[in-house]
Amino acid sequence: MKGPPKRRKSARAKTAAPRARKPVKSASGFSDPHVVKGLQYAEAVVSGRIAACKWVRLACRRQLRDLERWRSGEDAWPFRFEEAKGGRAARFFEQLPHTQGPLSFRRPDGRWNTLALEPWQCFVTTTVYGWIRKDSPPERPVRRFSRVYEEEPRGQGKSFRLSGGMLYSFTEGEQGVEAYSAAVDRAQAAKVYGEAEAMLEKRPDLKQALELETSAVAIFQKSSHSRAAALSREAKKSGDGMNIYFAAVDELHAHPTREVWDVLDTGTGKRGGNALIWIITTAGFNTAGVCFEKREYVKKVLEGVVQDDTWFAIIYTIDEEDDWKDEACRAAGPGHTHPGCVWRKANPNWGISVDPVDFESKMSRAMQVASEQNGILTKHLNVWCNADVSWMDMAAWDRCADSGLKEEAFAGEACVLGLDLASKVDIAVRAKLFYRDLPAPPKEDKEQPPVRHYYHFLGSYLPEGAVRSSSNAQYSGWVREGRIRTTPGDVLDYEAVKEDVVRDQGKHDLREVAFDPWQATQMSNELQAKAVVMVEVRPTVQNFSEPMKQWEALVLEGRFHHDGNPVMRWMVSNVVCHRDEKDNIYPRKAIPDNKIDGAVATIMALNRAILAPVETGSIYERRGIRTL
C-alpha cells in the first residue's frame, strides 16, 4: 500500500499556446519572498503557463491591474499595497504547526512540521492582507478587503488557514478583538476553533509570545481584552451586541438559512472598516441559499459588472466547456501531473495535499456509477449541483440563454401559456412559450422541412409575506430585479396572474392556456369568460413524460431559447428526473424548498405546443415584417 504523496514544490505547469489576452504589465519589483511568489503565480495564471479556470484568471488579473493602478500614481485609486503587511501575514501562517494528516509529526530536531504556503496560497494571503486604504491614519491603517470569498474543493487546507486567520487577528494591534469560527452547527464551528487551539498547544512558545490563554470554550488575550470562540446557528439568539473583528466562515454552502451570515455581516459595523469576514467553502447543492447568492455576487465583481473593492474573491473550479471525464488525465495514468489536466484547474494543491492516485480513483468510480457523479463533481471539482440525480444538463441550458431575447419581439405571434398556481402562500408561475418554424439547412441539395424552435419567458408571483419569511435568500433580490412580482399581504392575489394572462391575450396570438385544475378552477372560469382558451393538463406521467423528454432534447439541440432568467434556471436545476420501468419520466424535487413550478408550467405548455402543426413558408410571409 502506498503512503501519502511526498510533499514537493508546486509545479510550474505549462500548457498549449494560450488564447489572446489583453496584456497585463509585470508585477515584479517587490522584495518580500511571499509577495513575489504570489505575484509570480498570478502572472503565470494570466499568461496561461498555469492552467486555471475563468474565475481564477480574473482574480489574478484583477490583482495585477490594481497594482499597476497604485504604482502609476493614479489619484483616483484609493488604495495602496504594503508588501510588508502581506508578507507578515504569510510568515505568521508558516509558523503554525500541522495538527492532523501526514505532516502532523515532530521532526528529529524536536520541532513540529509547519505549514509551507504554496504559491496560490501566497497570492491569496498577501493580496488580502497587503492592501490598505490611502485615507486611513498611519497609526491605524484600514484594510481594503473586509470580505473574502474563497471557493475550492476538499483537500486544499482550508480549515488550517481559517484557524490561522483567527490567531493572526491577535497580532494586529487591535483592542477588544472578537474572532469567531462560524459554521452551520457547533461541531463544524468547533472544528476550526479546535484546530487553532491545537496549534497553540503544539507551539507553547507562540502561545506565550502572543500572551494567549485557552479554555474549553475560548482563547483569550487579556492584555488586549480579546477573545476567539466558536459560533454556530445559535448566534441568532445571542448575536446582538457583537463587535466582530474576524470571522472564519467554514462551508457556507451547508447553511440552510442566512441566519449566521446576517449576524456576522451586521456585527462588523463598529470596527471602522477593519473587520474581516473570510469565507472558505466548497460548492454545494442549494442554489437558493446565501452561499450561492454571495457566489453570484462575487462573480459579477470579478467580471467587472459590479464595482466593489471591499470583496476579494477567487473560485477554483473547472470551466463550463471542460470535460470532467478528461481523457488526457486518464490516459496519463495514476499519479499523473500533466499540466493541462482540468482536474488540476479545480485543485490548486494537486500533488501536495491532493493525492492524484486517490483522485483518479474517485473520478473513475464516478464515471462508472452515475449516482455518485454529482457528489464527486461538487466536492472534488467544485461544481454546483442541485440534486443527487439531476435531470437537465445545466451547461446546455446555459448555452441556450440569450439575454437579448425580449417578449416585445414576439408581438402578435402564436404562443401557449402554462400556469402553475400552487397554493396562495407559495410561488406561482406563468410560463410563456412561443414557437417559430424556421427553415432547415438543405441536406444533399435537398430542401428539408422547417425546424421548430421555442422561445421561453417566465413570470413569477409571490405574496410579500412569503418573501420576508422564506428561507430562500435570493427571493428578495429577484423581487428587486423585477424577476418576481409581489402582491400585498401574506396571501397571493391571483388577480395579478389573471391580469397578466389577459394582457398576453391582447399582445400575442394566445392559442391556449394549459393549467392544473387543482387550485385553478375559479381562475379558469373567469378567464374563459374573457374568451381565453383554457385546457386542463393534469400532472400525470402520461401528460408529462413525452414533453419532458422533448424539452431535454430541444435544449441539447439548441432549439429551446430563453432569456437567462435566474429564477427559471434555479427551478430547472432543482428538477430530479424519476424514470419508471416503462421508461416514462416525471419531474420531482429532492427537498420542499427546491421549487420546480417553472419547470412544471413549461412542461404543461410544451404538452400543448408540440401538438401545433408545423407551418411551412417564411415566417415573414406568415406574420409580415415588423419594425421594433
Sequence and secondary structure as in RCSB ss.txt:
>XXXX:A:sequence
MKGPPKRRKSARAKTAAPRARKPVKSASGFSDPHVVKGLQYAEAVVSGRIAACKWVRLACRRQLRDLERWRSGED
AWPFRFEEAKGGRAARFFEQLPHTQGPLSFRRPDGRWNTLALEPWQCFVTTTVYGWIRKDSPPERPVRRFSRVYE
EEPRGQGKSFRLSGGMLYSFTEGEQGVEAYSAAVDRAQAAKVYGEAEAMLEKRPDLKQALELETSAVAIFQKSSH
SRAAALSREAKKSGDGMNIYFAAVDELHAHPTREVWDVLDTGTGKRGGNALIWIITTAGFNTAGVCFEKREYVKK
VLEGVVQDDTWFAIIYTIDEEDDWKDEACRAAGPGHTHPGCVWRKANPNWGISVDPVDFESKMSRAMQVASEQNG
ILTKHLNVWCNADVSWMDMAAWDRCADSGLKEEAFAGEACVLGLDLASKVDIAVRAKLFYRDLPAPPKEDKEQPP
VRHYYHFLGSYLPEGAVRSSSNAQYSGWVREGRIRTTPGDVLDYEAVKEDVVRDQGKHDLREVAFDPWQATQMSN
ELQAKAVVMVEVRPTVQNFSEPMKQWEALVLEGRFHHDGNPVMRWMVSNVVCHRDEKDNIYPRKAIPDNKIDGAV
ATIMALNRAILAPVETGSIYERRGIRTL
>XXXX:A:secstr
   S           S                HHHHHHHHHHHHHHHTSS   HHHHHHHHHHHHHHHHHHTT T
T  EEE HHHHHHHHHHHTTSB  SSTT SB TTS B B    HHHHHHHHHHHHEEETTS TTS  BS SEEEE
E  TTS HHHHHHHHHHHGGGS  SS EEEEE SSHHHHHHHHHHHHHHHHH HHHHHHTT EE SSEEEEGGGT
EEEEEE TTHHHH TT   SEEEEE GGG SSSHHHHHHHHTTGGGTT  EEEEEE   S TTSHHHHHHHHHHH
HHHTSS  TTEEEEE    TT  SS HHHHHH TT   TT HHHHH TTBTTTB HHHHHHHHHHHHH GGGHHH
HHHHHS    SSSSB S HHHHHHTB TT  GGGGTT EEEEEEE   TTS EEEEEEEEEEEEEEEETTEEEEE
EEEEEEEEEEEEEHHHHHH S TTHHHHHHTTSEEEESSSS  HHHHHHHHHHHHHHSEEEEEEE STTTHHHHH
HHHTTT  EEE  S HHHHHHHHHHHHHHHHHT EEE   HHHHHHHHTEEEEE TTS EEEEESSTTS  HHHH
HHHHHHHHHTTS    S HHHHH     
